[in-house]
């Protein structure tokens, strides 16, 4: 398992560094864009991103995770998968763009909103092919190439935003920026794929397509359901309460999902490794998953509580007085971020060929989310949408855990409960410290609270002997004994 952890650590580090850089740049992009466009304009852009994101699932239908899993198990399949997926993508993106255009016009939105949706839809098309190339990078566990692509994307978005603000462009200009940056990112990923991996070809093998679709569809349904219940709230808010409600909700939503996505490098690196462990060592698979959950929880829980305590200061600092209504949304939604951050169980089900179980859980989550939004948004607006999202994630995390256990993989409840107890205790101690000094400058309070948390966790003996051994292996490359 030590070699496994080292391999995960190597790839996680590459993606994590990229994520930290890209999300730092993305943070400033969101801040400047939200302030410049105002609540209504930011609401239009956020709606377009959510609306097209829902349809964006149809550009893939689960082909990307399937490609990662199968090519990770047998690298010789890379050319075959890329050739056939490329051809299928051409058909899928054409259908998707048509569905977006038809639906937005039938819903009767204003002309400006429709134009923004069209432009963002172009970026969805480009992103579909970029993701296809990234799946080849991930399958070969060469995460550094995806990392560079993410950094390039963020640099271009922020630079473009500064240019648009200086030139006085409106929301349509920002939508055009998304399309242009996505096209450049696609060009980068194509060049890297040809240079380092395989030359994309066009291949039509209907027998292979049938097999791929059969295997990928459960992945696709899962992604569709999760995409719907993470984005449909903004669409429903837009239709029921207007652009301002979407703007306030999206301000908090973007911060939370930026935080939640930080775990993406770890889970992205973890997936191809667990896909192999499923075939070689189920015991190592389970033990690695338990450890992964513990490490992610150790990061997520204190950030969740700290954000809840400091939400008013964070919103005021980042967005300004116009977004004060976003404070309560952030205090609620941050717990959705915590659940997403620690989603090891969904990752595990995908790697052990349990896509159908994942699809069932995500379908239930979608139904719960839509019903709760219908009940809560009319009365509580964006606050109701925030509550619905958190409840949905609670249902999802326990549902995924239950399916893992019922699939015959006996997780150590004793280990998990012990880890949860120690993380929660250290988090509560940190929370008391943060509340006591909450008027101190954030530049001092945030790092000192983090230090106080880790000191408390250490004194509670949160790191066991195996943790210390794994850390030593990671940081020394396994050379010391």
N, C-alpha and C positions, 0 to 999 in steps of 0.2 A: 504493500500500500504506500510505502514511502516514496517509491519511484513515481507512482501515480500522482501523489501530492506534489512532488517536484515538477512534474510535467504540467499539472494544472496551474501551479504557481507561476511557471514561466509564461504561459499563455495569458493567464489572468493579469500579470504585471504589464504585459504589452498593451492589452486592451484597457486596463485600469488607468494607466498613464494617459492613454488617448482619451478616455472618457473624462478624466479630470480636466484635461486641457480643453476638450471640446465643450464640456458642460460649463466650464468657467466662461468660455467665450459665449456659449449659448445663454448663460445667465445674463450677461450684459446685453445680448441681442434682445432677449425678452424684456428686460428692464427698459431699454431705450425705445423699443418698438411700442410697448404698452403706454409709456408716458407720451410719446410723440403722437400716436394715433388716437389716444383717448379711449375711454371705456367702450364707446359704441364702435369705433373703427377697429379696435382690438377684438371686439366681440365678433365682427364680421369675419376677420381673418381667422379667428379661432374656430368659428362655425365651419368655415370652408375646409380647414384642416381636418376637423372631426368628421364632417360629412364625406369628404373624399376618402378619408382613412377607412371608413366603414366599407366602401366599395373596393378599396385597394386590396382587400383580402382575395377578391376574385381574380386578381392578376397572378395568384400563386397556387391557391387551393392545397396548400400543404406540401408543395414540391420542394421547397427549400429545406425544411427540417428532414424530410425523407432523404434528400441528396446528402446532407451532412452525415446522417446516420449510416447510409449504405456505403458511401465513399470512404468514410472513416474506417469501416470494417474491411474494405477492399479498394485500395487506391487505383487499381487498374480500371475501375468502373467510371473514373472521372470523365473521360472523353465521351463515353456513351451517354451518361446522364446529362452532361452539358449540352451535347448535340440535340438530344430529344427535348429537353426542357426549354432550350432556346426557341425551338419551333413552336412548342405549345404556348410559350409566353406571348408570341406574336398574336396568336388567336385570342388569348385571354385578355390582353391589354386592349385590343380593339373592342371586344365585347364590354369590358369594364368602362371604357370612356363613353361608349354609347349609353350605357345604363346611367352613368352620372349625368350626362347631358339631358336625357329624357326625364329623369326623376326631378332634377332641380327646376326644370321648366314646368313640370306638372304641379309642383308645390307652390308656384306663383310668387316666388321671391322677387325683390326689386332687381332692375337691370344691373346695378353695380355689384350686387351680391352674386348674381349669375356669372358675371365676367370673372370675379375673383375665384369662384368655384372652377370655372374652365381652366384658368391658369394653374391653380393648385392641382387639378386633375392631370395636367401635363407632367408635373413633378412626380406624381404617383406612378405614371407610366415609366418614367426614367428610373425611378427607385426600384421598380419591379425587376428590371434587368440588372441593376447594381446589386440587389440582394442575391440574385442568382450567382453572380461571380463571387460574392462574399461567402456563399455556402461552400464553394470549392476551397477558398482560403481556410475556412474553419475546419473542413473535413481533413485537410492536411495539417491542421494545428499550426498554421502560419498566421497567427492573429495579428502580427505586426503590420501586414498589408491592409487589413481592414482598419486597423488603428490609424494608419496614415490617411486613409480615405475619410474617416470620421473627422480628423483634425482639419483636413482640407475643406470639408463641407462647412465646418463651424467658422473657420477663418473667412471664407468667402461670404457667408451669411452676415457676419458682423461687419466686415468691410463694406459690403453692399448696403447694409442698413445705414451706416454713417454717410455714405454717398447719397442715398435717397433722402435722408433727413436734411442734409445740407442743400440739396436741390429742391426740396419742398414737395416731393412726390407724396401721393396718398396711398390708400390701402391697395389699389390696383398695382402700383409700383412694387409694393412689398410682395404681392402674389407673384408678379413677374420674376422677382428676385429668386423666389423658391424654385421656380421652373428652371431658370438659368443655372443655378448652383447644382441642382439635381442632374442636369445634363453634363456638366463638367465632371461631377463625381462618377457618372457612368463611364465617361471617357477614360478616367483614371483607372477604374476597376477593370475595364476591357484590356487596357495596355498591360497591366500587371498580370492578368490571367494568361495572356499570350506570351509574355516574357518569362514568367516563372512556372507556369503550370501546363496549360493545354490550349491549343488554338480552337476557339469555338467553331463548330461546324453545324450545318443544317442536316438533320436526319429525321426521317419520318418512318417510324417503326410502330405500326398500330398495335401490334401484339405487346410490345414493351410499354406503349402508352397505357394500354388497358391495365397492365400489371401495376404501373406507377400510380395511376389514378386510384386503383383499388387500395393500395397501401397508403397513399398520401391523403385520401379524402378524410379519414378521421382526424389527421393533423389539421387539414384545412377547415373542417367543421369546428374544431377546437379554437383555432385562430379566429375564425369568423365570429363565433359566439363571444369570445373574450374581447375582440375588437368592438363588437356591437355594444357590450355592456360597459366598456370603458369610454365609448364615444357617444352613445345614443343619448346620454343625459344632456349633452350640449345641443344636440339637434332638437330634443324635446323642449329644452329651455328656450331655444330660439323661437320655436313655434308658439309656446305658451306665454313666455314672459318678455321676449324681445332681446335686442342686442346688448343692452346694458347688463342684464342678468348674466348673459353668456360671458361678457367681459369680466365681471367680478368673479364669477366661478372659474373662468379659465386662468385668471391671474394666480389663484391658489393651485389649481389643477396642474399648471405647467411646472410650478415649483416642486410639487409633490412627485410628479412623474419624472422630473429630472433627478431627484434624489433616488427614487425607486430604481431607475435605470442604471445606477452605479453598480448594482449587483449583476447587471447584464454580462460584464466581462467574465466574472467568475462562473456564472451559470453557462455562458457560451463556451467557455473552456472545459467546463465539467461535462457537457453533453456528449461530445465524441468519446471522451474517456470512459464514461459510464456505459456508453453503447458497446464498447469493447469488453468491459468488465462483465457485462451481462452474459457474454459468451464464455468468458474465461474463469471468473471468480465471483459468484453471487455474494459470498460472504464479504469480500472486499468492497463490492458494490454498496451493500447496505451500510457497512461501517463508514465508508467514505461519505455517504449521504448524511448520516447522522452527524458526523463531524462538520460537514458543510453547513447544515442547518444551525448548529451551535455557533459557528463563527459569524454567519450572517446575522443571526439574532443578536449577537454581542454588539454589532454595529448599529442595527436598525432600531432597537428598542430605546436606547438613550437619545438618539436623534429624534425619535417620535415624541418623547416626553419633552425634550428641550425645545422643540419647535412649538409644541402646544403652549408652553410657558411664555415663549418670546415672540409669539405670532404677531402681536400688535406692532412691536418694534421692527420686525422683519418686513412686514407689509409697508409700513411707513417709509422705511429706508429704501426699499427696492422700487416701489411703485408710486409713492406719494399719497397725498390726502384724498385724491379722487378714488382711490381703491380701498379706503378704510372698510367698506362693507365686506371685503375679501377676507378679513381677519378671521371671522368665525368659520368660513369655509376652509381656511388653511388649518385651523385647529381640529376640524373634523377629518378632513381629507388626508392629513399626514398619517393617520392610522391605516388608511388604504395603502399608502406607500410602504409602511412597515410590513404588511402582509405580502405585498408584491416582492419586496426585497428578499424575503426568506422562502420564496416559493421553490424549495428544493423538491417537493413531492411531485409537482407537475413535471419538472425536469426529469425526475426518476421514472415516472410512468411512460414518458416518451421514449426513454432509452431502453425500456424492457418490453417494447412492442405492445404497449397498452394504450394505443391511441384512441381506441373506441371508448375506454373508460374515461379518458381525458375529455373526449367530446361530450359524454353524458354529463359530467360535472359542469363543464362550461355552458352546456345547454340549460341546465337547471339554474345556473347563475344568471344567465341572460333573462330567463323568465322572471326570476325573483326581482332583478333590477328594473325591468320594464314595469312590472306591477307596482313596485314601490315608488318609482318615479311618477306614475300616473296618480298615485294616492297622495304623494308628498309635494310635488312641484306646484300644483295649483294653489296650495295653501301656504307653503313655506319657500317657494321659489328655489333659488340656488342652494339654500341651506338644506332644503328637503332632498335635493339631488345629491348633496354631499353625504347625508345620512344614508341614503339608499345605496350609494357606492360602498360605504364601509360595511354595511350589513351584508351586501352581496359578497364581499371578499371574505368575511367570516364564514359564510356558507361554503365558499370555494375551498378555503384552506383545510377545513375539516372534511369536506367531501373528498379531496385529493388524498389526504392522509388515510381516510377510511379505505379507499380503493387500493392503496399501496399495501395496507395490512391484509385486506381480503384477497389480494393477489398472491399471497403466500410468502411475503417478505416481512418477517417478524422484526420490526424495529424495536429497539430497546427503550421501552417507556421509562424505565428507571433512569437511564442516561439522559433522555430528553427532558424529563421533569426536573432532574437535578440541575441541568444546564439552565433551563428556564427560570428556576427559582433563584439561582445565583445572579443571573443577568438582571432579573427583575429587582432583586434586592439592591444591587449596586446602582441600578437606574433610579430607584426611589431615593437613595441617599444623594445621588447627584442632583435630582430634582429639588430636594430640600436646599441644597447649596445654591442652586441657580436662583430659586425664589428669594433666598436671603440676600443675594447680591444682584438682583435683576436690574437695578438702576446703574450698575457699572457699565462702562463702555463695552460694546459687543466685541471689540477687538481683544479685550482682556477676558471678558466673561466666557465666551465660547471655548477658547483653548483651555482656560483654567477649569471649566466644568468637565471638559473631556479628560483632563489629567486626573481630576478628582474621581471621576467614574472609574477609570482604569486602575487607579490606586485601590479603590474600594473593591473592585472585582478581583484584583490580585490578593488582597488581604482575606477575601472570602474563599480563597483557593479555587478560583474559577478556572485556572489553567491546571490540568492534571499532567502527569508525567508523560503521557503520550503526546499531549499538545506541545510540551516543551521539546520533546524529541523531534517532532515533525517540524517545528519552527527552526530547530538547529539544522535539520537536513536541508530545508528550503534555503536558508541564508548562507550555508556553507557549501551548498552544492553536493552534500552527501559525502564530502571528503574526510570529515573528521569523525572520529570514533569515540 
